[in-house]
Amino acid sequence: MHLSHIMASGMGGIRTTGDLVAWMQISRKMKLLEAKKYVANKLGIEVIDLTNEDVMRPLREDLGIGIITSVAGSPKGIRAKIKIAELLEIPINSVILFKSQV
């Protein structure tokens, strides 16, 4: 697996922002610190809060960018990925493919 995936898992993955940071490392070839700063800026939080589940859980719910435990009516799957792609301003292949078929 990519080093990015390992780093994302260490940050808590979808529980916090590890998945978002990994997207930036992979899609934009950003170094870890640069990716963390970019994501924190897009989310409107401090870098230190990226690993805080108490901050990230409600923020992820509010933004509709996916959480581990499903909440009725909240975005999950491709809906969450679409929101992530829009938030981070990155192309995600599955989102592009989905939109091309709609």
C-alpha positions in Angstrom: 0.0 0.0 0.0 1.0 3.6 -0.4 2.7 5.3 2.4 -0.2 7.7 2.3 -2.6 4.9 3.3 -0.5 4.0 6.3 -0.3 7.7 7.3 -4.1 8.0 6.9 -4.7 5.0 9.0 -2.5 6.4 11.7 -4.6 9.6 11.8 -7.8 7.7 12.3 -8.8 7.5 8.7 -12.5 8.4 8.2 -12.9 8.9 12.0 -10.9 12.1 11.7 -9.3 13.4 8.4 -6.8 10.8 7.5 -8.7 9.9 4.4 -8.8 13.5 3.3 -5.1 14.0 3.9 -4.3 10.8 2.0 -6.4 12.1 -1.0 -4.3 15.2 -1.1 -1.0 13.2 -0.8 -2.0 10.9 -3.6 -3.9 13.2 -6.0 -1.7 16.3 -5.6 1.6 14.7 -4.6 1.6 16.8 -1.4 3.9 16.1 1.5 2.2 15.2 4.7 2.4 18.6 6.4 1.4 20.4 3.3 -1.6 18.1 2.9 -2.6 18.5 6.5 -2.5 22.3 6.2 -4.5 22.3 2.9 -7.2 20.1 4.4 -7.4 22.1 7.7 -7.8 25.3 5.7 -10.6 23.8 3.6 -12.4 22.6 6.7 -11.8 25.9 8.5 -10.0 24.3 11.5 -6.6 24.2 13.0 -4.1 21.4 11.9 -4.1 20.1 15.5 -7.9 19.4 15.2 -7.4 17.1 12.3 -6.8 14.2 14.6 -9.5 15.1 17.2 -12.5 12.8 16.8 -14.6 15.1 19.0 -14.0 17.9 16.5 -14.1 15.9 13.4 -17.2 13.7 13.9 -19.7 16.6 14.0 -17.8 18.5 11.3 -17.9 15.4 9.0 -21.6 15.0 9.7 -22.3 18.7 9.0 -20.3 18.7 5.7 -21.7 15.3 4.6 -18.3 13.8 3.9 -18.8 10.4 5.6 -18.5 8.9 9.0 -17.8 5.4 10.2 -21.2 4.7 11.8 -24.1 5.4 9.5 -26.6 8.0 10.5 -30.0 7.8 8.9 -30.2 10.3 6.0 -26.5 11.3 6.1 -24.4 11.0 3.0 -22.4 7.8 2.6 -20.7 6.0 -0.3 -20.7 7.9 -3.5 -22.6 10.9 -2.1 -19.9 11.4 0.5 -17.2 11.0 -2.1 -18.9 13.7 -4.3 -18.9 16.1 -1.4 -15.2 15.3 -0.6 -14.2 15.9 -4.3 -16.1 19.3 -4.2 -14.7 20.3 -0.8 -11.0 19.5 -1.6 -11.4 20.5 -5.3 -9.9 17.3 -6.5 -10.9 14.8 -9.2 -11.9 11.4 -7.9 -12.2 8.7 -10.6 -15.3 7.0 -9.2 -17.1 10.4 -8.9 -16.2 11.4 -12.4 -17.5 8.0 -13.7 -20.7 8.2 -11.6 -21.4 11.8 -12.9 -20.8 10.7 -16.5 -23.5 8.0 -16.2 -26.2 10.1 -14.6 
